[in-house]
Amino acid sequence: NDPFSTEVKPRILLMGLRRSGKSSIQKVVFHKMSPNETLFLESTNKICREEVSNSSFVNFQIWDFPGQIDFFDPTFDYEMIFRGTGALIFVIDSQDDYMEALARLHLTVTRAYKVNPDINFEIFIHKVDGLSDDHKIETQRDIHQRTNDDLADAGLEKIHLSFYLTSIYDHSIFEAFSKVVQKLIPQLPTLENLLNIFISNSGIEKAFLFDVVSKIYIATDSTPVDMQTYELCCDMIDVVIDISCIYGLKDDGAGTPYDKESTAIIKLNNTTVLYLKEVTKFLALVCFVREESFERKGLIDYNFHCFRKAIHEVFEVRMKVVKSRKHQNHM
Ligand code: GDP
C-alpha cells in the first residue's frame, strides 16, 4: 500500500531542440550521472516515455522528444500528452543561436495552452556555465522579451512563462527542478507550515525536505534559500546514500540503503551541524543547526517525531481523497 502511487505524482514533460541538453538533465538529476559523462550520450531519436524510478517521490514521467516535434504528424497525439501534463519544461541551449528554439517554443506553448491552459510553462535557459555573469543576464532578458513579444503578437499575453538559468555543472539544475516540482505539489503550503513550526520550536536555522533519489527539495521553511546551504545538504545526501549503498547492504545485496533508521550527523568547522533523518521511504529532512542548539538534541528529536507523523498524515489524507474521487468516477 504505497501512499505515493503514480496517480498523485505530477507529470513533467521535458522538451527542446536536439542537443539542447534534455537527456543530460535527466541523467544527472535522476540517475546520478556525472556531468562530464553526458558528453558521450547518444542523441535521442524517438519519443521515449521515461518512467523515473519508483524510488522517487517525484515519480513523474519525462517525455524526451526528438529535436523536431511534428505537430502536423497525425500519428503524434500531442493533445493526449498535454492533457496529462502538469509542467512543460522547455530547454534552450544558451550557448547556441536560439532563434530556432524560440520559434519552436512559441509553437509548443501555444499548442499546449489550447489543449490544457493549466500547464505550467517552465523555460530552462540551459548550459549557462559557458556564459559570463553579464552575458547570462543579457541572454535571459533577451529571451524573456522575445518570447513575451511573440505571445503578445499572437494575442496570448495571458500565458505565463517562468525562466531559470541552468547548468548541469552546478546545483542550478537541481534548484530549478525543485521549483518546478514544488509548484505541482498541492500540499506545499502545509509542508512549509510544518517546517516553519518545526524549526522555530527546535532552534534550527534551516530545514529542507528532500527527495532522496533526485536531491530535489520538495519544500523548505520560509527563511531564504542560500545556494551554499542547499549544496551542502545535497552533498550530505550523496555521502550518506553512497556509503550506505557500498557498505550498508547485506552480502547478498538484501536490504535497502535508505530506511526508517537512516540518520546522519555531520559537524562542520563553523560551529554548525548538518542533521539528516528519514521522513518517508522517499523523503529525508536535512537541517542546519547551530552547535549550541544541537545540544538540545532530545528536543529536536521529539519535535522531529511529531513533524514526521504530521507529514505522514498529510500524504495519507491526500491519498484517501484521490482514492475516493476515483471511486466516485467509477460509479
Ligand atoms: P538532447 O539531445 O537534448 O538530449 O541533448 P544531450 O543531453 O544529448 O546534450 C547535448 C550536449 O550538451 C552533450 O554533449 C552534453 O554534454 C551537453 N550539455 C548538456 N547540458 C549541459 C550544460 O549544462 N552545460 C554544458 N556546457 N553542456 C551541456
Boltz pocket constraint, residues with backbone or C-beta under 6 A from the ligand:
constraints:
  - pocket:
      binder: B
      contacts: [[A, 16], [A, 17], [A, 18], [A, 19], [A, 20], [A, 21], [A, 22], [A, 23], [A, 24], [A, 25], [A, 35], [A, 36], [A, 38], [A, 39], [A, 40], [A, 41], [A, 42], [A, 43], [A, 44], [A, 65], [A, 126], [A, 127], [A, 128], [A, 129], [A, 130], [A, 166], [A, 167], [A, 168], [A, 169]]
      max_distance: 6.0
